C-alpha cells in the first residue's frame, strides 16, 4: 500500500478515501484528531495495533524530516 495519499474535501466537506484504504479499513471508521493531525482507523480495530501502526508512521515522518533537513544542508553548503 502507498505510504501517503493526498485527500481533498468537496464543497460539502466530504473527504474521498481511495479504494485501497476503504478495502483495508472497511466501511466503519473512527477519526481521532488533535490540533495538528488525525488518525483514521477501523472502528473495530485493536487499539494496541493502532498505536503500533502510529508509532511506525511517526518514525517514517521523522526519517522524512531528517532527509529533508539533510538535503537542505547539502544545498546550502
N, C-alpha and C positions, 0 to 999 in steps of 0.2 A: 504494500500500500504506500502511496505517496506520503511524504512526511509533512507536507504543508499544502493547504488549499486556500485560495483567496475566495472569500464569500462576499456577496453584495446583498444589501437589503433592497427589497422592492418598494414601491411607493406606499404600500400599506404596512411596511415594517417587517414583512416576511423574509426569512432567510432560506434560500435554496441550499439544501445539503446534497452534495454529489452522491450519485447512486452507490458508489463504493462504500461511503460512510453509512448510508441507510441500510445496505445489505449486512454490514458488520454489526452495527449498533441496534438495529431493529426499529420498530415504529414508536416505542415509548422511550423518551429520553429525559434526562434531568440536566439542567443547566445551573451551574453554581458560579456566579460572578463575584468579583470584588472590584476595587477601583480601577484596576489596570488590565485585567484578563478574566477569562472564564473557562471553566471546564465543562465539557459536554460528555455524558456517558450514559449507557443504557440504564433505564430506571431500575432494573433488577440486578445491576452489577454488584459484584463483591467489592466492597469499599477498600479492602486491602489491595486488591488487584488494581483498582483505580488509582490509589496512592502510589503504588509501584510504577504504574504507567506514567503518572505525572512526574515522578522523580526522573524517569528516563527523558521525558520531554524537557525538563529543566536542564538536565545535563546536555542535551542537544542544543538548546538555546545558548547555554554557556559556551559551548565549543564554537558556535556560530559567531558569538560576540567576540571571543578571543581571536578567531580567524579574521574578522573584520578589523579589529584593533591592530593585529599584526600587519595586515595589508596596508592600513593607513600609515603605520610607522615606516614601512618599506617605501611607500610613495613619497613620504616627506623626508626621507633620507636620514 
